[in-house]
Amino acid sequence: MLTCAPKSRQCLVRAQVSAACPLLVLFSVTAAVAGSVTQSNKCEGEGKELQVVLGLTSKTVSFICPTALPNLLPSKEQDAPNFHKCFAEKECRNEKEFSEVVGAEVALVVTGPAQAREPQEGTTYTVTAQKLPETTKKVYLQCTGTTGSSLARDLAAQPKKNCTVEVTVPAKPSADTCAEEKGIITVEVDPTGKSATFKCGGDLTSIQPKETTKVYTDDCSTAVSLDEELPSATLTVDNLMNTLALTELPKAEKTLCYKCVDAVEGSTSTKECRVKVKVPSSGSPSVATHASTSILAVVVLAIICFH
């Protein structure tokens, strides 16, 4: 067996690299999961705040301004059918065009007012985007009781009289997130880590088959035993993140399938997004290349330490 002096520079470098590897692996397989706002979409009154989030699939959200604060700030341009401005910060001091804050390609617009389902609740406004931005954006609006020429003066004098609405425009789903607008995505099992991770997003937060011991074949309609297809595979579902992990790669390449569907119990929705999981064989070029590269790296390190 080859050995080297404990304090030699080469061996110290090798030790440092070895110690760093687990951290790199951990970093590559972890992902953050964003939460969602679940509170009622109604501003409750003066000095209050409301948070709403555009749907990933619908790209829209509605909120209600109460009867005492039925109007919206920033106000519409004269004769304009919709609202095209917002406040860029929570303090609601500086008006900006939506395009300046979220990007012109998002085409954000607010429509309304419309009467709420129950007239006594107030008026409804709807925020809609044509596209989602690359990164999450926030805009601010205010429900107010002032109208006409007194609007700007009253806002400056008594800003706490209004109810602030924080609108979050979420970033478009990443490549490994299966949402309705995508229809189908493909993920590949990494031949090194022997795993693949995907997320069900938007309104499609439930995975099928429900049993983690089942999987669909390539046609995405025939459910079979996961153990029969990949004896060493397990599916782990953790806070909407789904990870298919193997201890051994199969002798032949395989393509399996999962579905992301509506999570509402008893829902008759036909919305779905299919996840095709490509599993390389143990003898595929990518696996062989990686193995050869790893062996060569070990040999080179050994030679360096030996000398």
N, C-alpha and C positions, 0 to 999 in steps of 0.2 A: 504493500500500500504506500502511495506517495504521501510524504509529509513535508511540512515547511516550518520554518522558525516562527514561533508564536508572534514575534514582534515585527516580522518582515512586512514591508509596505504592501506587497501583493496580497498576502493573506488577510491583512487588515481590510483592504478594499473588498476582497471576496466576502468577508464576514459582514461588512456593512451592506453589501448588495443583498446577501441572503436575508439579513434582518429586515430590509425594506420590502422584500417581495410580498410577505403576507399583507402588508398595508396596501400595496398596490392592488392586490387581488380583491381585498375588502372594498376598496374604493370603486372598483370597476363593476361590482355586482350590487351596490346599494343604490337606492333611488328614493327621492322625497315624494311624499304623497300629500297633495293639497287637500285642505278641508273644504267644506261647503257651508254656505249660509242657510240656516233653516228657519229663521224668524219670519214673522208675518210681514208681508210687503206693504205696510201702511205706516206713514209718518204719524206719530201719535199726538203731536202738538208742538207748541212753541218751545224752542230750545232743545228739542229732541233730535236724535240722529237715527237714520235707517240705512242698513247695508243691503244691497241687492247684487246679484251676480247674473250675467247673461248666460243662458244655457249653451253648453258646448255644441249641441245639435241644433237647437232652434235659433240660436244667436239672438235671442230676444228676452226681455223681462219687463214686467209691468209693475207699477207701484201706485199707491193711492195717496193723494194729498187730502187732508181732512177738510171738512166743510168750512172751518174757520180760516184755513190757509189753502184756498183752492187754486191759486195761480202758481206759475213756475218761473224761477229765475235760473239763468239769464233769460229774459223775455224774448219772444219772437221778434224778428225784424218786421217792419211794417208790411202788412199784406202777405207775409210769408206763410205757407201752409204748415210748416213744421219748425221745430227748434233745431238750430245748428250750432249753438254755443253752449259752453259749460264753464265751470270754474276749475282751474288747474290744481288748486290746493284746498285743503279742508277748511281753511279760514274763509273761503269764498269771497276773496277780494278782487281777483283779476279774471276778467272774462276772456276766454279764448275760443277760437273755432275748434270744433271737435277734431278736425283734421290736424291741427297743430299738436294736439295732445296724444291722439291714438294713431295718427297716420291717415293719409287721404285714402289709401286702398281699403281701409276698414269700412269706410262710408257709414259712419255712425250717425243716427238721426233719432230724434224724439218726436213722437206724434201725440196728439191730444190737444185739449182735454176731452175726455169722454166721461159720461156719467158712470159711476161705479154700479155694480150689480144692485146694491142697496143704496138708493139715493142719499140717505142720511150719512153714508160713509164718506162721501166726498167725490173727488174727481180722479179719473185714472189717466196716467201717462204711460206710454210704452217706448222703451229704448230698443232699437234694432240695429244690427250690424250686418253688412253684406259678407264680410270676411272677418276672421279672427286674426289678431296681430301675432307677430313672432314672439313677443313677450307680453306678460300681463300688464294692463294699463288700468288706471283709475281716473274717473271724472266725477265732478261734484255738481249737484243741482240743489235748488232750495224750493220748498213749498212756502208760499207767502200769502198774506192777506191783502197786500197793497196792490194797487192797479194804476195804470196810466202814468202821468207825469210825476207822481209822488213816489214811484217805485225806487229810483236810485237814491233819492234823498232819505227815504225811510230805511233803506238797507244800510246806508252808511251810519245813520243815527242809532238804529236799534237792530243790529245784526242778530241778536239772540231771540228776536221775535219770530224768526223763521225756523223751519225744520229742515235739516240738511240730509240729502240723500247721496250716499256714496255708491257709485255704480262701478263694479269691477267688470272689466272686459277681459276674460281669460285668454291666455295664449292658445294658439291652435294645438291640438294634440300632437305629441311627438310621434315619430315613425313607428314606435312599438306600442302605441295606444290604439285599440280597436274601437272606433266610434261609428255611428250610423252613416255619416257622410262618406266614410272610406269604403264601406262594403266588404272589403277583404284586405288583410295585410299578411305579409309573410315574415316570419322570424326564423332564424337559423340557430341550431344548437352549436355553441362554440366548441370546437373539437378539443380545446385545451381544458376549459372549465367543465365541459360536458353538461352545459345547461343553457336554457333560453328563458327569458322573462318577457311577459307582455302584460298589458293592463287593459281592462275593459273601461271605456270612458263614456262621457256624455250621459245620456239616459240609459245606456246599456251597461248596467253595473253587475249583472249576474252572468255566471259562466255555465255553459252546458257542454258535455253532460254534467249534471249536478254532482254525481258521485266522482270523487277524485280517482277512483280505481277504474274509471271508464274513459274512453276517448273515441272520437270519430275517425274513421278511415279517411283516405284522401278525398272521397266524394262528399264529405261533410254531412252525411245522412245516416250512415251505418255505425251505430255505437257498438264497440267491442271492448274486451278487457284490455286495459293498458298493459298488464303483465304478459298477455299473449303477444302483443305487438313489440313491446320493449321490456323484457323481463327485469332489467335492472333500473327501470324508470319509476319516479314518483312525482306527483304533482302537488305542490304546496301553494295554498291560497292564503295570502297575508295582506289584509287591508287593501283589497282590490288588485294587488300585485300577484300574478300567477307565475310560478316558476316550475318548469319541467326540468328535472335533474336526473342524470344517469350516472351509474358507476362504471358502465362499460358501453362502448359504442357498438351498434349492431354490425354484423358481417356485410349486410347490404344496406344501401341508403333507403330511407323511409320518409314518407310525408304523412303527417297526422293532422288532425283538425280539431279545433274547439270553436265554440260560438259564444259571442257576447250578446245577451238579450236583455229585454226589459225586466227589471227586478221586481216590479209590482206583482204581488201574489194574485193569481187568477186573471192576469191581464190577457186580453185577446190581441195585443199588439203583435204584428208580424215583423217588426223592426229587428234587424240583427246585423252583426258584423262577424265575418268568419276569419279565424286565425289559422293560417297554414303554417305548421311547424316542420321545417326540413331538418332531418337528422342525418348527418354524414355517416358513412361506413367507417369501420376501423382501418380500412385499407385505402381510403380516399386520398388524393394527392395532398390536400391541405393538412391532413393528419400526418402523413408520411413526411412531408416537408418540415412540419413543426418538430417531429421526433428527431429528424436528422440534424436540424439546427440546434436542438437542445443538447444532443450528444456531442456535437462539435464544440459547443460552448463549454461543456464540462471538460473536454479534452484540452482545450486551450487554457482554461484556468489551471488545470493540473500541471501543464507544462510550465506555465508562468511561475507557479509556486515551487515547482521542483528546481527551477533555475534560480 
